[in-house]
């Protein structure tokens, strides 16, 4: 059993450091160029879906030519596919563009230009959003683009801190919140049933308070027994809150990022308001691609079976990283993490004030991490402790090296910190 | 040579009417169900591009995997393709989503939420747009969605009335104008060199006045000798007006409507502002589809040759309609039209106050026209005279019937009008 770094003497730390520096120098000599920065699928994962390109021979279905104009909200079979997968009715689904990010951006944009049966947000002095942290940088980028003031909400193993949220929504300038409820980006946790229930029962001061339920990893389990997420749309009616949640999902990490199909799921009211805007924004999204997806997967089971193939590729990659973390950082009191049962990330929290330095050391030795701080609004991690690890993209042998190096860098950064204090 | 209806006696008109009513009744007996309402390509036109679905075998190009995330503004080869086609530099091109309508909507939306280096339009009391009429209903829908006040600008055979435009842009609440400069929707005319020059030289009071140059039919000629359009980006610098024009185009009517590739072309300044928004809105548009288009066409000549095949299908359809118009309505003083050399429409102007009635008569006999009035802002044609004919979608034999019936209905409507006055 290792000794806690904080209980080591200066001499013990310096001798640890010397060993680590030797290993670090050896790594640098390898001239590595490794990337653990983005949640990109590996090429082998993309190969799993190549068949989708040639699966359709005839795009005329029930007399409708999917190569031509029309069908604003998505082809019926694709709406059915997502409805089955997400446990909702097809009438509450709109099939969107190639990725769900645009659905979220466009929805927030509509809130600003038109409101949601309310005053357009652009007419208000201040719009605030609650941001569970660590979180997804692109949610923060949308908020920043629209000048939304972001308020950090700490995440725990059950989801965001609900006490804080329940208090803050009493401010009517607090208009919304982005969440990744299953296999959260980056923490990997799944919102507990209790948290989902408390979210569904919120009573915000703002009538047009909106939760963007970004279910990006809804079917992205790494293990059969990964925790399930309650379907929030089953619970919202109990609290008369149907309009409060807008869910998005996509096939970006099922088929192809950038060439997938996205969907937005919402109450009848919200769907009507979104369609009103869509009617001015587009004639239809890409129905040929929608149909390819339907023809390839056929039904929700088709997707779930496909996801097992992804898991088979991804699980060993997560295991390698977790092995190194446990092996090098376990029981030293300098880092913590949750072992994720799905999703694309491992969220590593290191000793306060050491995350940026860890990122620098990694970079110097040829390993790119997600920009440290990016998991917080405005890129500012107040504790400088969170590092998002994205194990999916590098091949296994590169990941093995990168993860080991990361662990060395964490230890070096912490020792630097402790010995300078 | 026919006599002008306005010079006929009541008895002459009534005897004409009796003949027309007989023909109309015969038509009704056929129980037709024909559609000349939308500018949709026919199935035979769509078949021309089927090869695009299977042209690419490997999506990894120069080490970049087009199946994965990234490449915000379009793959280099697709930017080059559009740059060559439109006569601009690739750095001034962004490849967009499946259709250009969304590019236009999103651009106007950005003007409202963020402005263009100017006060966001949502902060202004009044935003007005100039609308050449007859025009494209979806441009008007975008304006209406954002509460933009629309001002009719009459079109003539050279383009919009430039005297009116030059006067109106002195009002700084006039913020923009949508145009279809080549084979205008619906009039079919091509803006003359003189008009393009006058547009490029405008000196609007609003610094952020923007012309959306919707070049939807840029390569959609029906004949080899169809009039060319000046490249407005060659002229704008002379007047220091590079930022005033934002051009869009797409392959919607080159390959597949709804599954094509769009592009936005703009000055360095405008491109930078659009990219800033895109960076929050999406990770990339569909690069696989972009690459399919590049692989299929290779270069601008590839597209131009492909368009000749479209013309071969479309030209006979336009000829049938024009034949009926000339044959039935020529020299009667009750209708006028311009023979288009490209595009998707024939714009028919009938005797004032008779367009709606013509539409009703057609509908009663089983022929659907574009909703009469739709070619004007708010759906209100002040003269009730314009009918947009879309000959592309029906098969030739149906079109032959529909065009003949339309001509009968025009004559009946005019006689009704003249004999009731």
Interface residues (C-beta under 8 A of the other chain):
Chain A: X38 X40 X41 X43 X46 X53 X54 X56 X60 X65 X66 X67 X68 X69 X70 X97 X98 X99 X101 X102 X105 X106 X109 X112 X113 X120 X122 X123 X138 X141 X142 X144 X145 X146 X252 X256 X257 X258 X259 X277 X279 X280 X281 X282 X283 X284 X285 X286 X287 X288 X289
Chain B: X38 X40 X41 X43 X46 X53 X54 X56 X60 X65 X66 X67 X68 X69 X70 X97 X98 X99 X101 X102 X105 X106 X109 X112 X113 X120 X122 X123 X138 X141 X142 X144 X145 X146 X252 X256 X257 X258 X259 X277 X279 X280 X281 X282 X283 X284 X285 X286 X287 X288 X289
